[in-house]
C-alpha cells in the first residue's frame, strides 16, 4: 500500500507545472487584440454562453449535438434531462454513444442513478449498434454493475471491428479499473492508429507510463491523419516538462495548421503558455497574417476552453455573436470553461502577477496548477470519441 502511495506521489511530483512566470508579463498584450475581442461585460458573456449551450443539443446537425454533449461532459455540467433522454435514442450512433457516456457522468442522486440504470439496460436490450451497447455497459459499470463489462473486453479483442476496439479502449480508461491494464497493453501495437492512441491514453489514466509511447510517436508524425488526436491526448495526460518539449519539436516537422494550433493548446493544457497570445489572436479572429478559416478559429476557441485560459475571456466574449455557429458555440464553451475553478485560479494568478512581479516560480506554480485526479491526470474527459458504424 505504501509503495502505491509513493508511486502516486512520484507521479504528482513529475507532473509539477513548468515555470510560467516568463509568460505572465505577455498577458497584458491581450488587451490590444482586435477581431472578436476588445473587452465587454463578463456577466453578460456568461449568461449568453449558458443560453447558447443548450441549443447545441437541439440542433438539426448531429455533429453539433455531439459537440454539445462533449462540452457538458468536459465542464461537468448537468445537461437538460429531457434533451439528454431524447439523445439517448438519437438517430445517429455517435450522438447516442456520447449521450450515454454523459448520462453516466451526471447520474448523482439515487433517483438519477436508477433512471440511468433503466436507460442503460434498455439500450443493451434494444439498440442494434454494438458501439452504443458498449457505452451502456460502461454506464452500468459506473453504477457498480459490472455484469456487462465483458462486452468491453470482447470488443477490444475483436480484430474485425476497429470502431469497437477504439471505443472499448477509451471506455476502459475512463472506468479507471487497473485490472484492465494487462489487456490494454496487448494493443499498444494495434494496426489501427486511433486504437493505439486510445489505448495509450487509457493506460496513462491507469498509471502505466508506457502508454505515452504511441501518443508521442503519432504526435510527431505530420503524415498521420490522427496527429491532432495524439497531440490533444498528450495535452490531457502528458508529463511536463518532457511532453512540453516533445510538443515544441512538432513545430519543426511542418505540421498542418490544425496540428500547429493543437500543439499550442496542448502545451497550455500542460502549463506552458508561451504561445497563448497567438492562440488567443486566432480564437478572437484578430490574427490576419495567416490563411486561417472559421474552422481554425473555432478550433482555437476550443483549445482555449481545454486549457481553461481564463485571462482570454474579454477577447473571446464577443465571438459569442458570430454568425458562424461553430465559432459562437466554441466561444460559449471557452467562456464557461474560463468560469471553472481552474480558469478562475489562472486568471487570479496572472492578475496578481501583473500587480507584483515579486512572485517566485514556486508560488506561481503552486497557485495555478490544476487539481489532479487520483491517477495524476487532470480530466477524465476524452477530447475525441471515435465512433463508427
N, C-alpha and C positions, 0 to 999 in steps of 0.2 A: 504494500500500500504506500509506504514511504517513497519507494523508487518511482512509483507512478506520479506522486505529487512532485518529486524532484524533476521528472521529465516535463510535467506541465509548467513548472516554474521556469525551467530552462527554455522552453518554447516561448514563454511570455517574455523572457529577457531578450532572446534573439529577435523578437518581433518589436523591440523598442523602436519608436519612430525616429527617422533621421533628423538632423538639425534642420529647423525651418526658419530660424531667426534671419538668415540671409535673404529670405524671400518676403519677410513681413513688410519691409520698407517699400517694396514694389506695389503693395496693395493700394496705396494712395493714388496710383496711376489709374485705377479702375474708374475713378470719378470723372476722368476725362474721356471715357469711351462714348462713341456715338451709337448709331444703329438703334436697336430696341431700347438701349439703356438710357441713363441720364437722371435717375432718381425717381421718387414717387412716394406714394403712401403705402407703407409696409402692411398695415392692417387691411387696406383695400386689395392689395395683391393677394394676400392670404384668402380673403373672402372670395375673390374671383377664382382662385385656384380650387377652392372647395366646391365652387359651383360647377367648374368645368369637369373635374374628375369623374363624378357620377355619370356624366353624359357619355363618357367613353364606353360604358357598359351597355348602352342602348344604341350604339352606332350600328348602321347598316353594314359597315365594313368589319369583317371578322378579325382582321389584323388589329384594328383599333380596340375591339372588345378584348382581345388577348393582351394588348398593351395595358389597358386599364386594370386588368386583373393582376398583371405583374407589378404595377405601381402600388396597388393596395397592399400586395404582399410585401413589397420592399419596404414600405413605410409602416408596416404593422398597423394598418388602419382597417376598421371593420367596414366591409362593403355593404351597401344596402341589401337587406336579407332577401327581399323579393327578387331583386335583379340577379343576385347570386344564385338563388334557387332556379331561376329560369335558365341561367347559363350552364348549369349542370346538365341540362338537356338540350343545349345548343345544337344547331345542325352541323357545326364544324368541329372536327375532332380536337384540334389544338385548343379551342376555347373550352370544350368540356374538360379536357385534361387539366388546364390551368385553373378552372373553376373548382375542381375537386381538391387540388392542392391548396388553394386559398381557403376553401371550406374547412379543411383540416387545421389550417393555421389559426383560424379565428373562432373555432369552437372552444369557448372558455367555460361557460356555466354548464351545470348538469343538464339543463334543458337544451342548450345548444349542442352539447355532445350527443345527446340522444337523437336529436333531429339529424345531426350529421351521420350518426351510425346508420340510421334508416336509409338515408340517401346513398351511402356507400354500398350497403347491402343490395339496394335496388339496382344500382349500376352494375354490380357484379353479376346479378341475376339476369339483367335485361340488355345491357349495352353490347352491341355487336362488335365493337372495336376493342382489340386486345390492349392497346396502349391506354385507353380510358380505364379499362378494368385494372390496369397496374396502378393508376392513380387512386382508384377506390381501395385497392389492397393497402396502399401506403396510408391512406386516410384512416382505415381501421386500425392499422398498427400504431398510429399516433394516439389512438384512443385506448391502447393497451390490448387490442385484439390482434394477435399475431398469427391467427389461423390461416391467413391468406398470403403471408409473406413469401411463402414458397413460390408464388407466381412471379415474384421479382427475380428470384434465383433462376427459375426456369427461363425467363426472358433473357437474362444476362448470358445464359449458356447457349441460346438459340442462334446458331450461325447463319440461319436463313432470314432472320428478322433484325435488320440493322436498327430500325427505329426502336424496337423493343429493347435492344441492348443499350442504346443511348439513354432511354428513359429509365430503365431499371438501374443503371449505374448512378444516375443523378438522384433518384429517389432513395437508394440505399445510403448515399452520402448524407442526405437530409435527415434520414432516420437517426443517424448518429450511433448505430449499434456497431461497436468494434468487431463483433464476430463476423461481419461482412467483409472485413479487410482481406482475408485469405482468398475468397473467390474473386474479389475485385482485382487483386494483384495479378491474377491469371490473365487479365485482359489489358495489361499495360502495353502490350504489343498487338492489340487488336488491329486487323486490317483497315478498319474504318477510323478516320482521324477524329471525328467527333466522339466516338466511343472512347478513344484514348483520352481525350480532353475531359470528358465527364468522369471517367474512371479516376484520372489523376486528381481532379478536384475533390471527388468523393473521398479518396484516400487521405488527402491532406486534412480534410474535415475530420477524419477519423484518427488523425495524429500520425499518419505514415508519410514521412517527408519524401519517400521515393516517388510519390505521386506528382511532385513538382517537375520531374524529368520530362514527361511528354508535354506539359504545359510550356516549359521553356523551349523545347525543341520546335514546337509548332509556332510559338510566338516569334521566333527568329526567321521563320520560313515565309518570305514575302510571296512565294508562289502558291501558298496554300489558301484555298477559299475559307479555311477555318481559322486563319491567323487572328482576326479580330476577336473571335470567341476565346482563343487561348490567351490573348493579351488581357481581356477582361477577367478571365479566371485567375490570372496571376494577380490582378488588382484586388480580387476578393480574398485569396488565400496565400499570396506570395509572402516571402520573407525578406523584409528590408534588412540591411542595405543591398543584399545580393540581387534581389529581383528589381530593385530600382535601377541598378547598373545594367542588368540584362535588358530592361525596357529602354534605357537610354541608347544601348547599342543597336536596337532595332531601327532607330532613325537613320543609321548609316547603311541600311540594307535596302534602300529605295522602296519603302512601303507605300501602299496606296494612301490616299487622303484619309480614308476611314481608319486604316491601321495606325497612321500617324496620330490622328486625334485620339484614338483608343489608348496609345502609349501615354499621351499627356494625361488622360483621365485616370488610367490605371496607376500611374506614378502618384497622382494626387490622392488616390484611394489608399496608397501605402505611406502617405505623409510627405511626398516630395512635391512642393507647389511651385517649382521654378518655371513651369510653363503655363501656370494657371491664368495669367493675364491674357496670353494669346488665346487660350481655350475660351475665356470669357468673351473676348472680342468676336470670335466665331459664333459663339452662342447668342450674342446680342445683335449679330448682323453688322457689327462695326468693322470687321476685317474685310477690306476691299482689295487687298493686294494678292489674293489667291483666288483661283477659279472654284469657288465654293457654291454648293447648291442648297436649296431649302432642306434637303435630306441631311446634308452635312451640318447645317445649323441645328436641326432637331437633335441630331446625334450628339453634338457638343453640349446641348442643354441637358440631355440625358446623362452625359458624363459628369457634368457639374452636380447633378442630382445624386449620382452614385458616390461622388466624393463629399457630398453634403457641404459644399463650399459656401457657407452662409454669407460671407462678405460680398458675394456677387448678386445679392437679392435685388438691388436697385437697378442693375444693368439688365437683369433677366425679366423683371416685373412687367415692363411694357410690351414684352413679347406675348403676353397673355392675350392681347388683342390682335395678334397676327391673323391675316386672312387664311394662311395655310394652317389647317387644324393640327397637322403633325407638329408644327412649331409651337402652337398655342398649348396643346396638351403636354408637350415635353416641358414647356416653361412652367406649367402647373405642377408637374412632378418636382421640378427643381425647387420652386418656391416652397412647396410643402416639405421637401427634404431639408431645406435650409432652416425650417422651424423645428426640426427634431433636436433632441438634446445634443447630438454630435455637432450639428450645424450651429447651434447656439454657442457651444463651447468654443468652436473655432472662431466664430465672429467676435466673441468676447475677448479671446486671447489676442487676436490681431488688433482690436481696438485698444486694448491695454498697452500693447507693444508700441502702437503709434504714439501713445501719450508718454511713454517712458521706454527708452531703448536700453534700460538697465537690466532687463530680464536676462537670466542666464539661459543657455540652451536647455539645461535640465529642467528649468521651470517651465519653459515653453512646451517642451515635450510632455511633461507631466500633466499640464493643464489641457493640452489639445489632443492627446492620444485618445482614440475611440475606445469605448468599453469592449472587452473581449468576452467571447463565449467560452464555455468550459474547454472547447477544443483548441482555443487560441485564435479562432477566426472571428471576424467582425460581423459576419452576416450569414444567415442560413438561407439566403435567397439567391438562387442562381440567376444570372442575367440572361441566360439562353435556355429555352426549353424546347429541345429538338423533338418535335412530334411528327411522326409520319403516318401515312395511311396504310 
